[in-house]
């Protein structure tokens, strides 16, 4: 065989081997960069999606260049407007969420079309749970209690028999000197380092005082962090984007009634993030525009510089504030005093048919303001939050502006941990 043909044959073999080697190396690199992301289904179950970490930016770029992303903005506004008007109840309202998840341009249009609960009276995205309710028509929900698992689930709907949507779930954890209610978007995940974590409610030993903690900073910049979670968490196992701080946004207190000689129990809620001017004529309350554990943040890739900056921020020591800063004049809520019914020989409140079973847990909250605040009488007598029993382990919860679903739910949870000395 000629020498040139031998050299040519060897080169062909080497080239083929090099191609195979490069192909195997690229497969190995893709295998090493794969990560498992979990996204929550509607009812709390999880699905797994395998996403290549290095290709997140390229995938988003391809989506933006797709035909769906290139639709005219006028057409998108018309589509979203029709879907928004037709699908006003769950589970049909999932179509609005599905349209917002097509791509980034569709999500921007959804932000323009879908209004806040205060404006439209509908709960659509997770951030709606942190936004205030309408001023006139209350958002009606119900709570299911599971005694065996110490679980409390908040559903959107009139009663368990109607079509409903799971909004929030809470799990009670009893400790030696306190009790915690961990609140999550999922009924199967209550980890404080999870994207589903929303906040928590903590009570003292006597069950007479409760503190509401939010996982994300309130819209009011005056509120400071209540500090790091006392549970030690390894920073190598926790993503820098996950919330590890809790912010004191409200306190709930019950008057002790050991001898039970002062009639019905009395409760008071100090809303640190809501100013009293919110219920004045022309007033407004801080409304968060985004949710810290929302869809956009979950799928947004971190750049190298941003990741280093966040790691350095979490690694640095944090000084805890001596006291929790509040708004200048925070809103104070108190329970409406019931009247004594001579024929029934019990204390009664008008729940307008939404409460059917007598219970010490039933209450109505109204604003407690001074005459100098110039708040109309109608606003002072308006029931902002109503909670009551309708069956075994079933309770209704109706709330109005300026409370959000998260705030109303945590206030109602405090009644489940109330000690007999507070009744």
C-alpha positions in Angstrom: 0.0 0.0 0.0 1.4 3.5 -0.9 2.6 5.6 2.0 0.2 8.4 1.1 -2.9 6.2 1.3 -1.8 4.9 4.7 -1.4 8.5 6.1 -4.8 9.4 4.6 -6.5 6.4 6.3 -4.9 7.3 9.7 -6.1 10.9 9.4 -9.7 9.7 8.7 -9.7 7.5 11.8 -8.3 10.2 14.0 -10.9 12.7 12.7 -13.7 10.3 13.4 -12.4 9.6 16.9 -12.1 13.3 17.6 -15.6 13.9 16.5 -16.9 11.2 18.7 -14.9 12.5 21.6 -16.2 16.0 21.2 -19.8 14.7 21.0 -19.4 12.7 24.2 -17.8 15.7 26.0 -20.7 17.9 25.0 -23.2 15.4 26.3 -21.3 15.1 29.6 -21.3 18.9 30.0 -25.0 19.1 29.4 -25.6 16.3 31.9 -23.5 18.1 34.6 -25.4 21.4 34.0 -28.9 19.9 34.4 -30.9 20.9 37.4 -34.4 19.8 38.5 -36.9 22.6 39.0 -40.2 22.0 40.6 -43.3 24.0 39.8 -46.5 23.9 41.8 -49.7 22.7 40.3 -52.9 24.3 41.2 -53.9 22.1 44.1 -50.4 21.8 45.6 -49.0 18.8 43.8 -45.6 19.1 42.1 -44.3 18.4 38.6 -40.7 18.1 37.6 -39.1 19.8 34.7 -35.5 19.2 33.6 -34.0 22.5 32.4 -30.5 23.0 31.2 -29.0 25.8 33.3 -26.8 27.3 30.7 -29.5 27.3 28.1 -32.1 29.3 30.0 -31.1 32.6 28.4 -31.0 31.0 24.9 -34.4 29.4 25.5 -36.0 32.7 26.5 -34.4 34.3 23.4 -35.9 31.6 21.2 -39.3 32.1 22.8 -39.1 35.9 22.2 -38.4 35.2 18.5 -41.3 32.8 18.1 -44.5 33.7 16.4 -46.4 34.0 19.6 -44.1 36.7 20.9 -44.3 38.7 17.6 -48.0 39.2 17.7 -49.1 42.8 17.5 -49.7 44.5 20.9 -53.2 45.6 19.8 -54.1 42.0 19.1 -52.7 40.8 22.4 -54.7 43.5 24.3 -57.9 42.4 22.5 -57.2 38.7 23.4 -56.5 39.4 27.0 -59.5 41.7 27.3 -61.8 39.0 26.0 -60.4 36.3 28.3 -60.4 38.6 31.3 -64.1 39.5 30.8 -65.3 35.9 30.1 -63.3 34.0 32.8 -64.2 35.6 36.1 -64.4 32.5 38.3 -62.1 29.6 39.1 -61.3 27.1 37.7 -62.1 28.7 34.4 -59.8 31.7 35.3 -56.8 29.4 34.8 -57.0 30.6 31.2 -55.8 34.0 32.2 -52.8 32.6 34.1 -52.0 30.3 31.1 -52.0 33.3 28.7 -49.7 35.2 31.0 -47.3 32.2 31.0 -46.8 32.0 27.2 -43.8 34.3 27.0 -42.4 37.6 28.4 -44.3 39.9 26.0 -47.6 38.2 26.9 -46.8 38.6 30.6 -46.2 42.3 30.2 -49.6 42.7 28.5 -51.2 40.7 31.3 -49.9 43.2 33.8 -51.7 45.9 32.0 -55.0 44.2 31.5 -55.4 42.2 34.8 -56.3 44.7 37.6 -55.7 44.5 41.3 -58.3 42.9 43.6 -59.2 46.4 44.8 -60.1 47.4 41.3 -61.7 44.2 39.9 -62.5 42.1 43.0 -60.8 39.0 41.5 -57.8 37.0 42.7 -55.7 35.8 39.8 -51.9 35.7 40.5 -50.0 34.9 43.7 -49.3 38.6 44.2 -53.1 39.1 44.5 -52.9 37.5 47.9 -50.8 40.4 49.2 -52.9 43.1 47.7 -55.9 44.8 49.3 -59.5 43.7 48.7 -62.3 45.8 47.1 -63.8 48.6 49.1 -67.5 47.8 48.8 -68.0 44.1 47.9 -66.1 41.6 50.2 -64.1 38.7 48.9 -65.8 35.6 50.3 -63.7 32.6 51.3 -63.9 29.6 53.6 -61.3 27.7 55.8 -61.1 24.0 56.2 -59.5 22.6 59.4 -57.8 19.2 59.6 -57.4 18.3 63.2 -55.3 15.2 62.5 -52.6 17.0 60.6 -53.0 20.5 62.2 -53.6 21.9 58.7 -55.7 24.9 57.7 -56.6 25.6 54.1 -58.0 28.8 52.7 -60.3 28.4 49.6 -61.9 31.0 47.4 -65.6 30.4 47.3 -68.9 30.6 49.3 -68.9 27.1 50.7 -67.2 23.7 50.2 -70.0 22.5 47.9 -69.2 25.2 45.3 -66.3 25.3 42.9 -63.3 26.6 44.8 -59.6 27.5 44.5 -56.9 26.8 47.1 -55.4 30.2 48.0 -53.2 29.5 51.1 -52.4 26.6 53.5 -51.1 26.8 57.0 -49.6 24.2 59.4 -49.6 24.6 63.1 -46.3 23.6 64.9 -46.4 23.6 68.7 -43.2 24.3 70.5 -42.3 24.6 74.2 -42.9 28.3 74.6 -44.7 29.3 71.4 -46.8 28.2 68.5 -46.0 28.8 64.8 -48.4 28.8 61.9 -46.3 28.4 58.7 -48.2 29.7 55.7 -47.6 28.5 52.2 -49.0 28.5 48.7 -48.9 24.7 48.6 -50.5 22.3 51.0 -47.5 19.9 50.7 -44.6 22.3 51.2 -44.1 24.4 54.4 -40.4 24.9 54.3 -39.3 28.5 55.0 -36.6 28.2 52.3 -39.1 27.2 49.6 -40.6 29.4 46.9 -44.0 28.5 48.2 -43.3 30.1 51.6 -45.5 33.2 52.2 -45.1 34.0 55.9 -46.0 32.8 59.4 -48.0 33.6 62.5 -46.3 33.2 65.9 -48.0 33.3 69.3 -46.6 33.6 72.8 -46.9 31.0 75.6 -50.3 32.2 76.9 -51.8 32.5 73.4 -52.8 36.1 74.1 -50.4 37.8 71.6 -49.6 37.0 68.0 -47.1 38.5 65.5 -47.7 38.3 61.7 -44.5 37.8 59.7 -44.2 38.4 56.0 -41.5 36.7 53.9 -41.0 39.7 51.7 -40.3 43.4 52.5 -43.5 45.4 52.7 -44.2 48.2 50.2 -43.6 50.7 53.0 -39.9 51.2 53.3 -40.2 52.2 56.9 -40.8 48.6 57.9 -37.6 46.8 58.8 -36.7 43.1 59.0 -37.5 41.3 62.2 -34.3 39.3 61.7 -33.1 36.0 60.5 -34.9 32.8 61.1 -33.6 31.2 64.3 -33.2 27.9 62.6 -29.7 27.5 61.4 -29.6 27.0 57.6 -26.5 26.2 55.6 -25.9 28.9 53.0 -24.5 26.3 50.6 -27.9 24.5 50.5 -30.0 27.6 50.2 -30.3 29.6 47.0 -29.6 33.3 47.6 -32.9 34.2 46.2 -34.9 32.3 48.7 -36.4 34.2 51.6 -34.7 33.7 55.0 -36.0 36.9 56.7 -39.4 37.6 58.3 -40.9 41.1 58.5 -43.2 42.1 61.4 -46.2 43.5 59.6 -48.9 43.2 62.3 -49.6 42.2 65.9 -52.8 40.7 67.4 -53.6 40.8 71.1 -56.3 39.3 73.2 -57.3 40.5 76.6 -56.9 38.0 79.4 -60.1 36.9 81.0 -59.1 34.3 83.6 -62.3 34.6 85.6 -64.5 35.0 82.5 -66.4 37.9 84.1 -66.0 40.5 81.4 -68.3 39.1 78.7 -67.1 38.2 75.2 -63.4 38.2 74.5 -61.8 41.3 73.1 -59.1 41.4 70.4 -57.1 44.2 68.8 -55.0 44.2 65.6 -52.3 46.7 65.0 -51.6 46.8 61.2 -48.0 48.2 61.0 -48.0 48.4 57.2 -51.4 50.0 56.8 -51.8 53.7 57.7 -55.0 55.0 59.2 -55.2 57.4 56.3 -56.1 54.4 54.1 -59.7 54.5 55.3 -60.0 58.2 55.1 -61.7 59.8 52.1 -59.3 59.6 49.2 -56.8 57.5 51.1 -54.9 54.5 49.9 -52.8 51.7 51.3 -49.4 50.4 50.0 -50.0 47.8 47.3 -47.2 45.4 46.3 -46.7 45.1 42.6 -44.8 41.8 42.6 -44.6 38.7 44.6 -41.1 37.6 45.7 -41.8 34.0 45.0 -43.6 34.6 41.7 -43.2 33.0 38.3 -41.0 35.7 36.7 -38.4 35.6 39.4 -38.4 31.8 39.6 -37.5 31.4 35.9 -35.2 34.5 35.5 -31.6 33.4 35.1 -29.0 35.0 37.4 -26.0 36.6 36.0 -22.6 35.8 37.5 -22.2 39.3 38.9 -25.6 39.3 40.4 -25.1 35.9 42.0 -21.8 37.0 43.5 -23.4 40.1 44.9 -26.2 38.3 46.5 -23.9 35.7 48.0 -21.8 38.4 49.5 -24.9 40.2 50.8 -26.2 37.1 52.6 -22.8 36.1 53.9 -22.3 39.5 55.6 -23.5 39.9 59.2 -26.9 41.6 59.7 -27.7 43.9 62.6 -31.1 43.3 64.1 -33.1 46.4 64.8 -33.9 47.2 68.4 -37.6 47.8 67.6 -39.9 47.3 64.7 -40.5 50.5 62.8 -44.1 51.2 61.9 -46.0 53.7 59.9 -46.6 57.1 61.6 -50.3 56.3 62.3 -50.9 52.6 61.9 -54.5 51.3 61.5 -55.9 49.6 64.5 -58.7 47.1 64.3 -60.9 45.8 67.1 -63.6 43.3 67.3 -67.2 44.5 67.2 -68.9 44.1 70.6 -71.9 41.8 70.4 -75.2 42.5 72.0 -76.9 40.3 74.6 -80.1 38.5 73.4 -82.5 38.1 76.2 -84.6 35.3 74.6 -81.6 33.3 73.4 -79.5 34.1 76.5 -76.4 34.6 74.5 -74.2 37.2 72.8 -75.2 37.8 69.1 -73.8 39.5 66.0 -75.4 40.0 62.6 -73.3 38.0 60.2 -75.9 38.4 57.4 -76.3 34.6 56.9 -72.7 33.8 56.5 -72.3 32.2 59.9 -74.7 29.5 61.1 -73.1 27.9 64.2 -72.5 29.6 67.5 -68.8 29.6 68.5 -66.4 31.6 70.6 -64.3 31.9 67.5 -66.8 34.0 65.6 -65.9 37.7 65.3 -66.2 40.9 63.2 -63.4 43.5 63.0 -64.0 47.2 62.6 -61.6 50.2 62.6 -60.8 51.8 65.9 -59.9 55.5 65.2 -60.0 58.7 67.1 -62.4 61.5 66.2 -59.5 63.7 65.3 -58.7 61.5 62.3 -61.8 62.7 60.4 -62.9 59.2 59.4 -66.5 59.0 58.3 -68.9 57.1 60.6 -69.8 54.7 57.9 -66.1 53.7 57.6 -65.8 53.2 61.3 -68.9 50.9 61.4 -68.0 49.0 58.3 -67.0 45.3 59.0 -63.5 44.9 57.5 -63.1 41.2 58.4 -65.7 38.6 59.3 -65.0 35.1 60.5 -67.4 32.4 61.7 -68.3 28.7 61.9 -70.8 27.0 59.5 -70.1 23.4 60.2 -67.7 20.9 61.7 -64.2 22.2 61.0 -65.6 24.6 58.3 -65.4 28.4 58.7 -66.2 31.3 56.5 -63.9 34.4 56.0 -65.0 37.6 54.3 -62.7 40.5 54.1 -62.7 44.0 52.7 -60.2 46.8 51.9 -57.6 47.6 53.2 -56.8 44.0 54.2 -55.3 41.4 51.9 -56.0 37.7 51.8 -52.7 36.9 53.6 -53.4 39.4 56.4 -57.0 38.3 56.9 -56.1 34.6 56.9 -53.4 35.1 59.6 -55.8 37.1 61.8 -58.3 34.2 61.6 -55.7 31.6 62.4 -55.1 33.4 65.7 -58.5 32.3 66.9 -57.6 28.6 66.6 -54.7 29.0 69.0 -56.5 31.1 71.6 -56.2 29.8 75.1 -59.3 29.5 77.4 -58.0 32.3 79.6 -58.6 34.7 76.7 -62.2 33.6 76.1 
